[in-house]
Amino acid sequence: MTIETLTILKASEGMMLTDGKEYGSIIHLGKGRNAEEFHEITQEEYDAIQKANMPEELKEEILPEELPVENEEAEDIIEETMEE
């Protein structure tokens, strides 16, 4: 008999989980993954990262103008997130 467990990580309210590559408010860890690989970022940081990585033509169609940061600020947030 083999017993396997599923680990589910859930971010705090208003936060997102990331390992620098994957993002989500709920993360299902697969075999060989470790919860320590993930940390929380704010929703604003997540929005900035998504906006910075989105092609320009899609930004105009999808993202609201009131997003709080510009590309330079988003790049700083991405760098800080990747260093953690």
N, CA, C and O atoms as a Maestro MAE file, in Angstrom:
{
 s_m_m2io_version
 :::
 2.0.0
}

f_m_ct {
 s_m_title
 :::
 protein
 m_atom[336] {
  # First column is atom index #
  i_m_mmod_type
  r_m_x_coord
  r_m_y_coord
  r_m_z_coord
  i_m_residue_number
  s_m_chain_name
  s_m_pdb_residue_name
  s_m_pdb_atom_name
  i_m_atomic_number
  :::
  1 25 0.849 -1.182 0.000 1 A "MET " " N  " 7
  2 3 0.000 0.000 0.000 1 A "MET " " CA " 6
  3 2 0.889 1.238 0.000 1 A "MET " " C  " 6
  4 15 1.926 1.270 0.663 1 A "MET " " O  " 8
  5 25 0.477 2.246 -0.744 2 A "THR " " N  " 7
  6 3 1.180 3.515 -0.788 2 A "THR " " CA " 6
  7 2 0.252 4.600 -0.268 2 A "THR " " C  " 6
  8 15 -0.900 4.700 -0.689 2 A "THR " " O  " 8
  9 25 0.757 5.405 0.642 3 A "ILE " " N  " 7
  10 3 -0.009 6.544 1.151 3 A "ILE " " CA " 6
  11 2 0.675 7.820 0.670 3 A "ILE " " C  " 6
  12 15 1.858 8.043 0.925 3 A "ILE " " O  " 8
  13 25 -0.083 8.637 -0.021 4 A "GLU " " N  " 7
  14 3 0.433 9.916 -0.478 4 A "GLU " " CA " 6
  15 2 -0.467 11.012 0.056 4 A "GLU " " C  " 6
  16 15 -1.678 10.830 0.185 4 A "GLU " " O  " 8
  17 25 0.126 12.136 0.362 5 A "THR " " N  " 7
  18 3 -0.667 13.253 0.865 5 A "THR " " CA " 6
  19 2 -0.585 14.419 -0.111 5 A "THR " " C  " 6
  20 15 0.394 14.571 -0.841 5 A "THR " " O  " 8
  21 25 -1.602 15.214 -0.111 6 A "LEU " " N  " 7
  22 3 -1.663 16.410 -0.929 6 A "LEU " " CA " 6
  23 2 -1.532 17.609 -0.009 6 A "LEU " " C  " 6
  24 15 -2.269 17.730 0.970 6 A "LEU " " O  " 8
  25 25 -0.603 18.489 -0.318 7 A "THR " " N  " 7
  26 3 -0.435 19.698 0.473 7 A "THR " " CA " 6
  27 2 -1.018 20.868 -0.302 7 A "THR " " C  " 6
  28 15 -0.691 21.082 -1.470 7 A "THR " " O  " 8
  29 25 -1.882 21.618 0.359 8 A "ILE " " N  " 7
  30 3 -2.503 22.787 -0.250 8 A "ILE " " CA " 6
  31 2 -2.106 24.007 0.570 8 A "ILE " " C  " 6
  32 15 -2.298 24.043 1.785 8 A "ILE " " O  " 8
  33 25 -1.548 25.007 -0.111 9 A "LEU " " N  " 7
  34 3 -1.184 26.267 0.530 9 A "LEU " " CA " 6
  35 2 -2.256 27.297 0.192 9 A "LEU " " C  " 6
  36 15 -2.705 27.382 -0.951 9 A "LEU " " O  " 8
  37 25 -2.660 28.072 1.180 10 A "LYS " " N  " 7
  38 3 -3.649 29.127 0.956 10 A "LYS " " CA " 6
  39 2 -3.082 30.439 1.466 10 A "LYS " " C  " 6
  40 15 -2.653 30.534 2.616 10 A "LYS " " O  " 8
  41 25 -3.082 31.456 0.605 11 A "ALA " " N  " 7
  42 3 -2.555 32.768 0.969 11 A "ALA " " CA " 6
  43 2 -3.490 33.474 1.946 11 A "ALA " " C  " 6
  44 15 -4.694 33.221 1.965 11 A "ALA " " O  " 8
  45 25 -2.928 34.345 2.740 12 A "SER " " N  " 7
  46 3 -3.721 35.198 3.626 12 A "SER " " CA " 6
  47 2 -4.609 36.111 2.780 12 A "SER " " C  " 6
  48 15 -4.366 36.298 1.588 12 A "SER " " O  " 8
  49 25 -5.626 36.667 3.404 13 A "GLU " " N  " 7
  50 3 -6.538 37.554 2.687 13 A "GLU " " CA " 6
  51 2 -5.773 38.739 2.091 13 A "GLU " " C  " 6
  52 15 -4.979 39.382 2.778 13 A "GLU " " O  " 8
  53 25 -6.017 39.021 0.817 14 A "GLY " " N  " 7
  54 3 -5.375 40.138 0.128 14 A "GLY " " CA " 6
  55 2 -3.956 39.846 -0.330 14 A "GLY " " C  " 6
  56 15 -3.260 40.744 -0.805 14 A "GLY " " O  " 8
  57 25 -3.521 38.601 -0.193 15 A "MET " " N  " 7
  58 3 -2.157 38.225 -0.554 15 A "MET " " CA " 6
  59 2 -2.183 37.146 -1.637 15 A "MET " " C  " 6
  60 15 -3.205 36.500 -1.872 15 A "MET " " O  " 8
  61 25 -1.028 36.970 -2.292 16 A "MET " " N  " 7
  62 3 -0.844 35.908 -3.276 16 A "MET " " CA " 6
  63 2 0.397 35.122 -2.880 16 A "MET " " C  " 6
  64 15 1.302 35.664 -2.245 16 A "MET " " O  " 8
  65 25 0.444 33.865 -3.249 17 A "LEU " " N  " 7
  66 3 1.617 33.029 -3.024 17 A "LEU " " CA " 6
  67 2 2.435 32.954 -4.303 17 A "LEU " " C  " 6
  68 15 1.886 32.938 -5.405 17 A "LEU " " O  " 8
  69 25 3.760 32.908 -4.147 18 A "THR " " N  " 7
  70 3 4.625 32.758 -5.311 18 A "THR " " CA " 6
  71 2 5.927 32.095 -4.926 18 A "THR " " C  " 6
  72 15 6.393 32.180 -3.790 18 A "THR " " O  " 8
  73 25 6.495 31.432 -5.918 19 A "ASP " " N  " 7
  74 3 7.853 30.914 -5.791 19 A "ASP " " CA " 6
  75 2 8.755 31.648 -6.783 19 A "ASP " " C  " 6
  76 15 9.900 31.252 -7.002 19 A "ASP " " O  " 8
  77 25 8.234 32.709 -7.377 20 A "GLY " " N  " 7
  78 3 8.955 33.478 -8.384 20 A "GLY " " CA " 6
  79 2 8.583 33.080 -9.802 20 A "GLY " " C  " 6
  80 15 8.881 33.807 -10.749 20 A "GLY " " O  " 8
  81 25 7.932 31.928 -9.958 21 A "LYS " " N  " 7
  82 3 7.506 31.456 -11.274 21 A "LYS " " CA " 6
  83 2 5.999 31.220 -11.306 21 A "LYS " " C  " 6
  84 15 5.328 31.560 -12.281 21 A "LYS " " O  " 8
  85 25 5.480 30.640 -10.240 22 A "GLU " " N  " 7
  86 3 4.054 30.355 -10.138 22 A "GLU " " CA " 6
  87 2 3.419 31.333 -9.157 22 A "GLU " " C  " 6
  88 15 4.041 31.749 -8.179 22 A "GLU " " O  " 8
  89 25 2.159 31.695 -9.441 23 A "TYR " " N  " 7
  90 3 1.430 32.624 -8.586 23 A "TYR " " CA " 6
  91 2 0.026 32.093 -8.363 23 A "TYR " " C  " 6
  92 15 -0.569 31.509 -9.269 23 A "TYR " " O  " 8
  93 25 -0.507 32.292 -7.167 24 A "GLY " " N  " 7
  94 3 -1.883 31.902 -6.915 24 A "GLY " " CA " 6
  95 2 -2.268 32.166 -5.473 24 A "GLY " " C  " 6
  96 15 -1.414 32.286 -4.594 24 A "GLY " " O  " 8
  97 25 -3.572 32.253 -5.247 25 A "SER " " N  " 7
  98 3 -4.035 32.407 -3.873 25 A "SER " " CA " 6
  99 2 -4.126 31.038 -3.202 25 A "SER " " C  " 6
  100 15 -4.093 30.932 -1.976 25 A "SER " " O  " 8
  101 25 -4.240 29.988 -4.028 26 A "ILE " " N  " 7
  102 3 -4.208 28.615 -3.534 26 A "ILE " " CA " 6
  103 2 -3.227 27.837 -4.413 26 A "ILE " " C  " 6
  104 15 -3.314 27.876 -5.640 26 A "ILE " " O  " 8
  105 25 -2.308 27.142 -3.779 27 A "ILE " " N  " 7
  106 3 -1.299 26.359 -4.494 27 A "ILE " " CA " 6
  107 2 -1.400 24.908 -4.032 27 A "ILE " " C  " 6
  108 15 -1.355 24.623 -2.836 27 A "ILE " " O  " 8
  109 25 -1.535 24.006 -4.983 28 A "HIS " " N  " 7
  110 3 -1.506 22.570 -4.697 28 A "HIS " " CA " 6
  111 2 -0.088 22.103 -4.986 28 A "HIS " " C  " 6
  112 15 0.376 22.169 -6.124 28 A "HIS " " O  " 8
  113 25 0.586 21.638 -3.970 29 A "LEU " " N  " 7
  114 3 1.965 21.208 -4.147 29 A "LEU " " CA " 6
  115 2 2.012 19.803 -4.731 29 A "LEU " " C  " 6
  116 15 1.381 18.875 -4.223 29 A "LEU " " O  " 8
  117 25 2.764 19.672 -5.797 30 A "GLY " " N  " 7
  118 3 2.954 18.363 -6.403 30 A "GLY " " CA " 6
  119 2 4.074 17.607 -5.714 30 A "GLY " " C  " 6
  120 15 4.739 18.123 -4.816 30 A "GLY " " O  " 8
  121 25 4.261 16.403 -6.145 31 A "LYS " " N  " 7
  122 3 5.292 15.545 -5.584 31 A "LYS " " CA " 6
  123 2 6.661 16.218 -5.757 31 A "LYS " " C  " 6
  124 15 6.998 16.694 -6.841 31 A "LYS " " O  " 8
  125 25 7.423 16.247 -4.695 32 A "GLY " " N  " 7
  126 3 8.749 16.852 -4.745 32 A "GLY " " CA " 6
  127 2 8.774 18.351 -4.491 32 A "GLY " " C  " 6
  128 15 9.851 18.944 -4.431 32 A "GLY " " O  " 8
  129 25 7.599 18.986 -4.338 33 A "ARG " " N  " 7
  130 3 7.532 20.417 -4.051 33 A "ARG " " CA " 6
  131 2 7.483 20.625 -2.555 33 A "ARG " " C  " 6
  132 15 7.028 19.759 -1.808 33 A "ARG " " O  " 8
  133 25 7.962 21.792 -2.121 34 A "ASN " " N  " 7
  134 3 8.071 22.079 -0.701 34 A "ASN " " CA " 6
  135 2 7.409 23.420 -0.403 34 A "ASN " " C  " 6
  136 15 7.579 24.373 -1.163 34 A "ASN " " O  " 8
  137 25 6.666 23.507 0.678 35 A "ALA " " N  " 7
  138 3 5.979 24.746 1.046 35 A "ALA " " CA " 6
  139 2 6.951 25.896 1.272 35 A "ALA " " C  " 6
  140 15 6.596 27.055 1.059 35 A "ALA " " O  " 8
  141 25 8.166 25.589 1.697 36 A "GLU " " N  " 7
  142 3 9.156 26.639 1.958 36 A "GLU " " CA " 6
  143 2 9.599 27.359 0.681 36 A "GLU " " C  " 6
  144 15 10.225 28.417 0.754 36 A "GLU " " O  " 8
  145 25 9.280 26.797 -0.481 37 A "GLU " " N  " 7
  146 3 9.622 27.442 -1.753 37 A "GLU " " CA " 6
  147 2 8.741 28.665 -2.014 37 A "GLU " " C  " 6
  148 15 9.091 29.514 -2.833 37 A "GLU " " O  " 8
  149 25 7.614 28.759 -1.329 38 A "PHE " " N  " 7
  150 3 6.639 29.815 -1.590 38 A "PHE " " CA " 6
  151 2 6.629 30.868 -0.490 38 A "PHE " " C  " 6
  152 15 6.901 30.578 0.675 38 A "PHE " " O  " 8
  153 25 6.311 32.097 -0.886 39 A "HIS " " N  " 7
  154 3 6.137 33.182 0.075 39 A "HIS " " CA " 6
  155 2 4.982 34.060 -0.413 39 A "HIS " " C  " 6
  156 15 4.572 33.983 -1.571 39 A "HIS " " O  " 8
  157 25 4.470 34.888 0.485 40 A "GLU " " N  " 7
  158 3 3.350 35.758 0.145 40 A "GLU " " CA " 6
  159 2 3.836 37.094 -0.392 40 A "GLU " " C  " 6
  160 15 4.851 37.633 0.047 40 A "GLU " " O  " 8
  161 25 3.078 37.613 -1.359 41 A "ILE " " N  " 7
  162 3 3.259 38.979 -1.838 41 A "ILE " " CA " 6
  163 2 1.876 39.632 -1.811 41 A "ILE " " C  " 6
  164 15 0.858 38.941 -1.778 41 A "ILE " " O  " 8
  165 25 1.847 40.957 -1.826 42 A "THR " " N  " 7
  166 3 0.555 41.644 -1.811 42 A "THR " " CA " 6
  167 2 -0.105 41.550 -3.181 42 A "THR " " C  " 6
  168 15 0.553 41.266 -4.183 42 A "THR " " O  " 8
  169 25 -1.393 41.788 -3.210 43 A "GLN " " N  " 7
  170 3 -2.118 41.804 -4.480 43 A "GLN " " CA " 6
  171 2 -1.546 42.888 -5.399 43 A "GLN " " C  " 6
  172 15 -1.476 42.697 -6.613 43 A "GLN " " O  " 8
  173 25 -1.141 44.015 -4.828 44 A "GLU " " N  " 7
  174 3 -0.562 45.099 -5.621 44 A "GLU " " CA " 6
  175 2 0.751 44.658 -6.279 44 A "GLU " " C  " 6
  176 15 1.004 44.978 -7.440 44 A "GLU " " O  " 8
  177 25 1.579 43.925 -5.534 45 A "GLU " " N  " 7
  178 3 2.826 43.416 -6.106 45 A "GLU " " CA " 6
  179 2 2.536 42.439 -7.242 45 A "GLU " " C  " 6
  180 15 3.191 42.475 -8.284 45 A "GLU " " O  " 8
  181 25 1.560 41.575 -7.034 46 A "TYR " " N  " 7
  182 3 1.168 40.614 -8.061 46 A "TYR " " CA " 6
  183 2 0.679 41.345 -9.314 46 A "TYR " " C  " 6
  184 15 1.085 41.009 -10.427 46 A "TYR " " O  " 8
  185 25 -0.195 42.347 -9.136 47 A "ASP " " N  " 7
  186 3 -0.706 43.119 -10.279 47 A "ASP " " CA " 6
  187 2 0.434 43.789 -11.032 47 A "ASP " " C  " 6
  188 15 0.436 43.807 -12.262 47 A "ASP " " O  " 8
  189 25 1.403 44.339 -10.308 48 A "ALA " " N  " 7
  190 3 2.540 45.004 -10.939 48 A "ALA " " CA " 6
  191 2 3.379 44.019 -11.749 48 A "ALA " " C  " 6
  192 15 3.824 44.339 -12.851 48 A "ALA " " O  " 8
  193 25 3.591 42.840 -11.212 49 A "ILE " " N  " 7
  194 3 4.361 41.814 -11.919 49 A "ILE " " CA " 6
  195 2 3.625 41.390 -13.182 49 A "ILE " " C  " 6
  196 15 4.237 41.264 -14.243 49 A "ILE " " O  " 8
  197 25 2.329 41.171 -13.080 50 A "GLN " " N  " 7
  198 3 1.546 40.773 -14.245 50 A "GLN " " CA " 6
  199 2 1.552 41.869 -15.306 50 A "GLN " " C  " 6
  200 15 1.697 41.591 -16.497 50 A "GLN " " O  " 8
  201 25 1.395 43.107 -14.870 51 A "LYS " " N  " 7
  202 3 1.390 44.221 -15.811 51 A "LYS " " CA " 6
  203 2 2.742 44.360 -16.497 51 A "LYS " " C  " 6
  204 15 2.797 44.620 -17.699 51 A "LYS " " O  " 8
  205 25 3.822 44.191 -15.763 52 A "ALA " " N  " 7
  206 3 5.164 44.321 -16.334 52 A "ALA " " CA " 6
  207 2 5.454 43.234 -17.357 52 A "ALA " " C  " 6
  208 15 6.222 43.458 -18.293 52 A "ALA " " O  " 8
  209 25 4.859 42.071 -17.195 53 A "ASN " " N  " 7
  210 3 5.129 40.942 -18.090 53 A "ASN " " CA " 6
  211 2 4.126 40.801 -19.225 53 A "ASN " " C  " 6
  212 15 4.261 39.912 -20.066 53 A "ASN " " O  " 8
  213 25 3.123 41.668 -19.254 54 A "MET " " N  " 7
  214 3 2.085 41.577 -20.267 54 A "MET " " CA " 6
  215 2 2.475 42.375 -21.514 54 A "MET " " C  " 6
  216 15 2.996 43.483 -21.389 54 A "MET " " O  " 8
  217 25 2.233 41.833 -22.713 55 A "PRO " " N  " 7
  218 3 2.505 42.591 -23.935 55 A "PRO " " CA " 6
  219 2 1.715 43.903 -23.952 55 A "PRO " " C  " 6
  220 15 0.579 43.954 -23.481 55 A "PRO " " O  " 8
  221 25 2.319 44.954 -24.494 56 A "GLU " " N  " 7
  222 3 1.715 46.289 -24.491 56 A "GLU " " CA " 6
  223 2 0.302 46.306 -25.069 56 A "GLU " " C  " 6
  224 15 -0.584 46.960 -24.519 56 A "GLU " " O  " 8
  225 25 0.084 45.588 -26.181 57 A "GLU " " N  " 7
  226 3 -1.239 45.629 -26.815 57 A "GLU " " CA " 6
  227 2 -2.327 45.025 -25.929 57 A "GLU " " C  " 6
  228 15 -3.492 45.410 -26.032 57 A "GLU " " O  " 8
  229 25 -1.961 44.091 -25.067 58 A "LEU " " N  " 7
  230 3 -2.945 43.515 -24.153 58 A "LEU " " CA " 6
  231 2 -3.205 44.407 -22.947 58 A "LEU " " C  " 6
  232 15 -4.309 44.399 -22.403 58 A "LEU " " O  " 8
  233 25 -2.216 45.168 -22.526 59 A "LYS " " N  " 7
  234 3 -2.394 46.048 -21.370 59 A "LYS " " CA " 6
  235 2 -3.554 47.009 -21.589 59 A "LYS " " C  " 6
  236 15 -4.357 47.237 -20.685 59 A "LYS " " O  " 8
  237 25 -3.639 47.570 -22.785 60 A "GLU " " N  " 7
  238 3 -4.686 48.539 -23.084 60 A "GLU " " CA " 6
  239 2 -6.065 47.892 -23.089 60 A "GLU " " C  " 6
  240 15 -7.051 48.522 -22.705 60 A "GLU " " O  " 8
  241 25 -6.138 46.631 -23.523 61 A "GLU " " N  " 7
  242 3 -7.420 45.947 -23.625 61 A "GLU " " CA " 6
  243 2 -7.895 45.372 -22.293 61 A "GLU " " C  " 6
  244 15 -9.091 45.381 -22.003 61 A "GLU " " O  " 8
  245 25 -6.961 44.873 -21.485 62 A "ILE " " N  " 7
  246 3 -7.339 44.085 -20.311 62 A "ILE " " CA " 6
  247 2 -7.224 44.840 -19.000 62 A "ILE " " C  " 6
  248 15 -8.135 44.777 -18.175 62 A "ILE " " O  " 8
  249 25 -6.126 45.551 -18.790 63 A "LEU " " N  " 7
  250 3 -5.853 46.130 -17.480 63 A "LEU " " CA " 6
  251 2 -6.523 47.490 -17.291 63 A "LEU " " C  " 6
  252 15 -6.513 48.321 -18.199 63 A "LEU " " O  " 8
  253 25 -7.095 47.711 -16.131 64 A "PRO " " N  " 7
  254 3 -7.670 49.031 -15.849 64 A "PRO " " CA " 6
  255 2 -6.550 50.059 -15.696 64 A "PRO " " C  " 6
  256 15 -5.442 49.729 -15.274 64 A "PRO " " O  " 8
  257 25 -6.852 51.297 -16.043 65 A "GLU " " N  " 7
  258 3 -5.849 52.358 -15.973 65 A "GLU " " CA " 6
  259 2 -5.418 52.670 -14.546 65 A "GLU " " C  " 6
  260 15 -4.329 53.204 -14.338 65 A "GLU " " O  " 8
  261 25 -6.237 52.351 -13.575 66 A "GLU " " N  " 7
  262 3 -5.940 52.727 -12.200 66 A "GLU " " CA " 6
  263 2 -4.980 51.787 -11.478 66 A "GLU " " C  " 6
  264 15 -4.812 51.913 -10.265 66 A "GLU " " O  " 8
  265 25 -4.349 50.854 -12.176 67 A "LEU " " N  " 7
  266 3 -3.360 50.019 -11.502 67 A "LEU " " CA " 6
  267 2 -2.287 50.914 -10.900 67 A "LEU " " C  " 6
  268 15 -1.881 51.890 -11.530 67 A "LEU " " O  " 8
  269 25 -1.825 50.605 -9.707 68 A "PRO " " N  " 7
  270 3 -1.051 51.543 -8.915 68 A "PRO " " CA " 6
  271 2 0.391 51.822 -9.327 68 A "PRO " " C  " 6
  272 15 0.967 52.805 -8.862 68 A "PRO " " O  " 8
  273 25 0.992 51.005 -10.173 69 A "VAL " " N  " 7
  274 3 2.407 51.210 -10.451 69 A "VAL " " CA " 6
  275 2 2.706 51.248 -11.933 69 A "VAL " " C  " 6
  276 15 1.958 50.720 -12.755 69 A "VAL " " O  " 8
  277 25 3.801 51.876 -12.250 70 A "GLU " " N  " 7
  278 3 4.301 51.918 -13.623 70 A "GLU " " CA " 6
  279 2 5.359 50.839 -13.788 70 A "GLU " " C  " 6
  280 15 5.714 50.163 -12.822 70 A "GLU " " O  " 8
  281 25 5.854 50.675 -14.984 71 A "ASN " " N  " 7
  282 3 6.786 49.584 -15.274 71 A "ASN " " CA " 6
  283 2 8.056 49.620 -14.438 71 A "ASN " " C  " 6
  284 15 8.508 48.566 -13.991 71 A "ASN " " O  " 8
  285 25 8.651 50.786 -14.208 72 A "GLU " " N  " 7
  286 3 9.878 50.849 -13.408 72 A "GLU " " CA " 6
  287 2 9.633 50.332 -11.993 72 A "GLU " " C  " 6
  288 15 10.445 49.580 -11.454 72 A "GLU " " O  " 8
  289 25 8.526 50.731 -11.400 73 A "GLU " " N  " 7
  290 3 8.194 50.265 -10.060 73 A "GLU " " CA " 6
  291 2 7.928 48.761 -10.076 73 A "GLU " " C  " 6
  292 15 8.330 48.048 -9.156 73 A "GLU " " O  " 8
  293 25 7.259 48.283 -11.110 74 A "ALA " " N  " 7
  294 3 6.981 46.852 -11.221 74 A "ALA " " CA " 6
  295 2 8.275 46.056 -11.333 74 A "ALA " " C  " 6
  296 15 8.403 44.985 -10.739 74 A "ALA " " O  " 8
  297 25 9.232 46.578 -12.091 75 A "GLU " " N  " 7
  298 3 10.509 45.884 -12.227 75 A "GLU " " CA " 6
  299 2 11.220 45.782 -10.882 75 A "GLU " " C  " 6
  300 15 11.834 44.758 -10.584 75 A "GLU " " O  " 8
  301 25 11.144 46.837 -10.063 76 A "ASP " " N  " 7
  302 3 11.738 46.794 -8.731 76 A "ASP " " CA " 6
  303 2 11.070 45.723 -7.878 76 A "ASP " " C  " 6
  304 15 11.745 44.987 -7.158 76 A "ASP " " O  " 8
  305 25 9.746 45.637 -7.959 77 A "ILE " " N  " 7
  306 3 9.009 44.642 -7.188 77 A "ILE " " CA " 6
  307 2 9.389 43.237 -7.652 77 A "ILE " " C  " 6
  308 15 9.581 42.341 -6.830 77 A "ILE " " O  " 8
  309 25 9.498 43.044 -8.964 78 A "ILE " " N  " 7
  310 3 9.885 41.729 -9.494 78 A "ILE " " CA " 6
  311 2 11.252 41.348 -8.978 78 A "ILE " " C  " 6
  312 15 11.447 40.219 -8.529 78 A "ILE " " O  " 8
  313 25 12.212 42.270 -9.032 79 A "GLU " " N  " 7
  314 3 13.562 41.980 -8.557 79 A "GLU " " CA " 6
  315 2 13.552 41.611 -7.072 79 A "GLU " " C  " 6
  316 15 14.214 40.654 -6.670 79 A "GLU " " O  " 8
  317 25 12.809 42.359 -6.259 80 A "GLU " " N  " 7
  318 3 12.733 42.074 -4.824 80 A "GLU " " CA " 6
  319 2 12.099 40.695 -4.593 80 A "GLU " " C  " 6
  320 15 12.557 39.939 -3.737 80 A "GLU " " O  " 8
  321 25 11.056 40.371 -5.348 81 A "THR " " N  " 7
  322 3 10.380 39.093 -5.186 81 A "THR " " CA " 6
  323 2 11.310 37.937 -5.548 81 A "THR " " C  " 6
  324 15 11.322 36.915 -4.862 81 A "THR " " O  " 8
  325 25 12.077 38.089 -6.604 82 A "MET " " N  " 7
  326 3 12.972 37.032 -7.044 82 A "MET " " CA " 6
  327 2 14.127 36.831 -6.061 82 A "MET " " C  " 6
  328 15 14.662 35.727 -5.957 82 A "MET " " O  " 8
  329 25 14.517 37.888 -5.339 83 A "GLU " " N  " 7
  330 3 15.611 37.779 -4.372 83 A "GLU " " CA " 6
  331 2 15.197 37.051 -3.113 83 A "GLU " " C  " 6
  332 15 16.047 36.475 -2.433 83 A "GLU " " O  " 8
  333 25 13.894 37.058 -2.774 84 A "GLU " " N  " 7
  334 3 13.411 36.450 -1.531 84 A "GLU " " CA " 6
  335 2 13.472 34.943 -1.574 84 A "GLU " " C  " 6
  336 15 13.101 34.283 -0.604 84 A "GLU " " O  " 8
  :::
 }
 m_bond[335] {
  # First column is bond index #
  i_m_from
  i_m_to
  i_m_order
  :::
  1 1 2 1
  2 2 3 1
  3 3 4 2
  4 3 5 1
  5 5 6 1
  6 6 7 1
  7 7 8 2
  8 7 9 1
  9 9 10 1
  10 10 11 1
  11 11 12 2
  12 11 13 1
  13 13 14 1
  14 14 15 1
  15 15 16 2
  16 15 17 1
  17 17 18 1
  18 18 19 1
  19 19 20 2
  20 19 21 1
  21 21 22 1
  22 22 23 1
  23 23 24 2
  24 23 25 1
  25 25 26 1
  26 26 27 1
  27 27 28 2
  28 27 29 1
  29 29 30 1
  30 30 31 1
  31 31 32 2
  32 31 33 1
  33 33 34 1
  34 34 35 1
  35 35 36 2
  36 35 37 1
  37 37 38 1
  38 38 39 1
  39 39 40 2
  40 39 41 1
  41 41 42 1
  42 42 43 1
  43 43 44 2
  44 43 45 1
  45 45 46 1
  46 46 47 1
  47 47 48 2
  48 47 49 1
  49 49 50 1
  50 50 51 1
  51 51 52 2
  52 51 53 1
  53 53 54 1
  54 54 55 1
  55 55 56 2
  56 55 57 1
  57 57 58 1
  58 58 59 1
  59 59 60 2
  60 59 61 1
  61 61 62 1
  62 62 63 1
  63 63 64 2
  64 63 65 1
  65 65 66 1
  66 66 67 1
  67 67 68 2
  68 67 69 1
  69 69 70 1
  70 70 71 1
  71 71 72 2
  72 71 73 1
  73 73 74 1
  74 74 75 1
  75 75 76 2
  76 75 77 1
  77 77 78 1
  78 78 79 1
  79 79 80 2
  80 79 81 1
  81 81 82 1
  82 82 83 1
  83 83 84 2
  84 83 85 1
  85 85 86 1
  86 86 87 1
  87 87 88 2
  88 87 89 1
  89 89 90 1
  90 90 91 1
  91 91 92 2
  92 91 93 1
  93 93 94 1
  94 94 95 1
  95 95 96 2
  96 95 97 1
  97 97 98 1
  98 98 99 1
  99 99 100 2
  100 99 101 1
  101 101 102 1
  102 102 103 1
  103 103 104 2
  104 103 105 1
  105 105 106 1
  106 106 107 1
  107 107 108 2
  108 107 109 1
  109 109 110 1
  110 110 111 1
  111 111 112 2
  112 111 113 1
  113 113 114 1
  114 114 115 1
  115 115 116 2
  116 115 117 1
  117 117 118 1
  118 118 119 1
  119 119 120 2
  120 119 121 1
  121 121 122 1
  122 122 123 1
  123 123 124 2
  124 123 125 1
  125 125 126 1
  126 126 127 1
  127 127 128 2
  128 127 129 1
  129 129 130 1
  130 130 131 1
  131 131 132 2
  132 131 133 1
  133 133 134 1
  134 134 135 1
  135 135 136 2
  136 135 137 1
  137 137 138 1
  138 138 139 1
  139 139 140 2
  140 139 141 1
  141 141 142 1
  142 142 143 1
  143 143 144 2
  144 143 145 1
  145 145 146 1
  146 146 147 1
  147 147 148 2
  148 147 149 1
  149 149 150 1
  150 150 151 1
  151 151 152 2
  152 151 153 1
  153 153 154 1
  154 154 155 1
  155 155 156 2
  156 155 157 1
  157 157 158 1
  158 158 159 1
  159 159 160 2
  160 159 161 1
  161 161 162 1
  162 162 163 1
  163 163 164 2
  164 163 165 1
  165 165 166 1
  166 166 167 1
  167 167 168 2
  168 167 169 1
  169 169 170 1
  170 170 171 1
  171 171 172 2
  172 171 173 1
  173 173 174 1
  174 174 175 1
  175 175 176 2
  176 175 177 1
  177 177 178 1
  178 178 179 1
  179 179 180 2
  180 179 181 1
  181 181 182 1
  182 182 183 1
  183 183 184 2
  184 183 185 1
  185 185 186 1
  186 186 187 1
  187 187 188 2
  188 187 189 1
  189 189 190 1
  190 190 191 1
  191 191 192 2
  192 191 193 1
  193 193 194 1
  194 194 195 1
  195 195 196 2
  196 195 197 1
  197 197 198 1
  198 198 199 1
  199 199 200 2
  200 199 201 1
  201 201 202 1
  202 202 203 1
  203 203 204 2
  204 203 205 1
  205 205 206 1
  206 206 207 1
  207 207 208 2
  208 207 209 1
  209 209 210 1
  210 210 211 1
  211 211 212 2
  212 211 213 1
  213 213 214 1
  214 214 215 1
  215 215 216 2
  216 215 217 1
  217 217 218 1
  218 218 219 1
  219 219 220 2
  220 219 221 1
  221 221 222 1
  222 222 223 1
  223 223 224 2
  224 223 225 1
  225 225 226 1
  226 226 227 1
  227 227 228 2
  228 227 229 1
  229 229 230 1
  230 230 231 1
  231 231 232 2
  232 231 233 1
  233 233 234 1
  234 234 235 1
  235 235 236 2
  236 235 237 1
  237 237 238 1
  238 238 239 1
  239 239 240 2
  240 239 241 1
  241 241 242 1
  242 242 243 1
  243 243 244 2
  244 243 245 1
  245 245 246 1
  246 246 247 1
  247 247 248 2
  248 247 249 1
  249 249 250 1
  250 250 251 1
  251 251 252 2
  252 251 253 1
  253 253 254 1
  254 254 255 1
  255 255 256 2
  256 255 257 1
  257 257 258 1
  258 258 259 1
  259 259 260 2
  260 259 261 1
  261 261 262 1
  262 262 263 1
  263 263 264 2
  264 263 265 1
  265 265 266 1
  266 266 267 1
  267 267 268 2
  268 267 269 1
  269 269 270 1
  270 270 271 1
  271 271 272 2
  272 271 273 1
  273 273 274 1
  274 274 275 1
  275 275 276 2
  276 275 277 1
  277 277 278 1
  278 278 279 1
  279 279 280 2
  280 279 281 1
  281 281 282 1
  282 282 283 1
  283 283 284 2
  284 283 285 1
  285 285 286 1
  286 286 287 1
  287 287 288 2
  288 287 289 1
  289 289 290 1
  290 290 291 1
  291 291 292 2
  292 291 293 1
  293 293 294 1
  294 294 295 1
  295 295 296 2
  296 295 297 1
  297 297 298 1
  298 298 299 1
  299 299 300 2
  300 299 301 1
  301 301 302 1
  302 302 303 1
  303 303 304 2
  304 303 305 1
  305 305 306 1
  306 306 307 1
  307 307 308 2
  308 307 309 1
  309 309 310 1
  310 310 311 1
  311 311 312 2
  312 311 313 1
  313 313 314 1
  314 314 315 1
  315 315 316 2
  316 315 317 1
  317 317 318 1
  318 318 319 1
  319 319 320 2
  320 319 321 1
  321 321 322 1
  322 322 323 1
  323 323 324 2
  324 323 325 1
  325 325 326 1
  326 326 327 1
  327 327 328 2
  328 327 329 1
  329 329 330 1
  330 330 331 1
  331 331 332 2
  332 331 333 1
  333 333 334 1
  334 334 335 1
  335 335 336 2
  :::
 }
}
